[in-house]
Each structure stands twice: as C-alpha cells, then as structure tokens.
Amino acid sequence: MRVAASDAGTATLETTLMIVVLLPVLFAILQFGDAFHRWLAQDAATAHAARYAAEVGGDTAEVRSLLADALRDAGIDPARAQVEVVPAQVGWREPIRVSVRTDLRIAIPFAFATTFPLRSTAVGRGEVAR
C-alpha cells in the first residue's frame, strides 16, 4: 500500500495537535489529584488539632506544634498556613473551632496558572472542667 505524497506529514501534524490538547488535560488531572490530597490531609490535621485543643482546654503551644507536625507530614509548609483557634480557652462542653487556610499554586501548561485557597475548619467540644 502506498501513501500519497500529500499525506506524508499528516500523522505528525495530528500527533502534535493531540499533544497540545492532551498535555493540559493530563496536568489538570494531576494538579486536581494533588489539590484533593492536600485538602484531605489538611482537613484531617485540622480535625486532629481541634480534638486535641478540646482535650487540653484551648489554644496552646502543644496544639500549634501538633498541627504544624501534621501539616509538615502531609507536605504542607506550616509557616505558610494561617491558623485560627477560637476561643483561646474553653471549659467543659464548650465548642472550640480550629481553622486552617493554605494557598496552593496550580499551573496547567498552555492553559493557566492560579492560586487556589484550601480551607479547613473543625469544631471540638471542651473536655476540661474549669
């Protein structure tokens, strides 16, 4: 079977066009998976910190250290995380809220680059009788 001279570069052209289309889709899938993983890890660390803050009775250095270690284990820089623990001290059965906000840079080739905020909030109930 002979290929006509006019069809000689068609396969190369089609491959090039498909790479330009499929490469951003592939990177978007990878970026979404990474963002979802980081959000789940951040959410778990926030919930764990809220439970611990409820056990010790509020916002302490130990709670911040536990949260920083959990974020670091998940690959999130704790120095770039904004942490809020409200109120600073709780009594028996009083709610305590721990909120963490980090920014994730998303860059998809040939498409766009942006910063995506990841927010997590967890509420615990105080377990210390004051």
C-alpha positions in Angstrom: 0.0 0.0 0.0 1.4 3.4 -1.0 0.9 6.6 0.9 0.2 9.6 -1.2 2.8 12.4 -1.0 0.3 14.9 0.3 -0.4 12.6 3.4 3.2 12.3 4.5 3.1 14.8 7.3 -0.5 14.2 8.4 0.4 11.8 11.2 3.0 14.2 12.6 0.5 17.1 12.5 -2.2 15.1 14.2 0.1 13.9 16.9 1.4 17.4 17.6 -2.2 18.8 17.8 -3.3 15.9 20.1 -0.3 16.5 22.4 -1.2 20.2 22.7 -4.7 19.2 23.7 -4.0 16.2 25.9 -1.0 17.5 27.8 -3.0 20.2 29.6 -5.7 17.6 30.4 -3.1 15.3 31.9 -1.6 18.0 34.0 -5.1 19.2 35.1 -5.8 15.7 36.4 -2.5 15.5 38.2 -3.0 19.0 39.7 -6.6 18.2 40.8 -5.4 15.0 42.4 -2.6 16.8 44.3 -5.0 19.5 45.5 -7.5 17.0 46.7 -4.8 15.0 48.5 -3.5 18.2 50.2 -7.0 19.3 51.2 -7.8 15.8 52.7 -4.5 15.9 54.6 -5.1 19.4 55.8 -8.7 18.6 56.8 -7.5 15.6 58.8 -4.8 17.6 60.5 -7.3 20.3 61.4 -9.8 17.8 62.9 -7.0 16.2 64.9 -5.9 19.6 66.2 -9.5 20.5 67.2 -9.8 17.3 69.2 -6.5 17.9 70.9 -7.4 21.5 71.6 -10.6 20.3 73.2 -8.7 17.9 75.4 -6.1 20.4 76.7 -8.7 23.2 77.0 -7.8 25.7 74.3 -5.1 27.2 72.1 -1.8 26.1 73.5 1.7 25.7 72.0 1.2 22.0 72.0 -1.8 22.3 69.8 0.0 24.5 67.3 3.0 22.1 67.4 0.8 19.1 66.7 -0.9 20.9 63.8 2.4 22.0 62.4 3.8 18.5 62.5 0.7 17.0 60.9 0.8 19.6 58.1 4.5 19.0 57.6 3.9 15.3 57.3 1.4 16.0 54.6 3.8 18.0 52.6 2.3 21.4 53.5 4.6 24.2 54.8 3.2 25.1 58.3 4.9 28.5 58.0 2.6 29.4 55.1 -0.6 28.2 56.8 -2.9 30.6 58.5 -4.2 29.0 61.7 -7.0 30.3 63.9 -8.2 28.7 67.1 -11.3 30.3 68.6 -11.8 30.8 71.6 -8.4 30.7 73.1 -9.6 28.8 76.2 -12.6 26.5 76.7 -14.4 24.8 79.5 -16.4 21.6 79.7 -18.6 21.0 76.6 -17.8 24.5 75.1 -17.1 24.5 71.4 -13.6 25.3 70.1 -13.1 25.9 66.4 -9.8 25.3 64.6 -9.5 26.8 61.1 -6.5 26.4 58.7 -6.1 28.1 55.3 -3.3 27.5 52.9 -2.8 28.5 49.3 -1.9 26.0 46.6 -0.4 27.2 43.3 -1.9 25.4 40.3 -0.2 25.7 36.9 -1.5 23.9 33.9 0.7 24.2 30.8 -0.8 26.0 27.8 -3.9 26.9 29.9 -3.5 28.9 33.1 -1.8 29.4 36.4 -3.6 30.4 39.6 -3.5 30.2 43.4 -6.2 28.0 44.9 -7.2 28.6 48.6 -7.6 25.4 50.7 -9.7 25.9 53.8 -10.4 23.5 56.6 -12.4 24.0 59.7 -13.1 21.6 62.6 -15.0 22.0 65.8 -14.4 20.2 69.1 -16.1 20.2 72.5 -14.1 21.1 75.5 -13.2 18.2 77.8 -11.6 20.2 80.6 -13.8 21.2 83.6 -12.8 24.7 84.6 
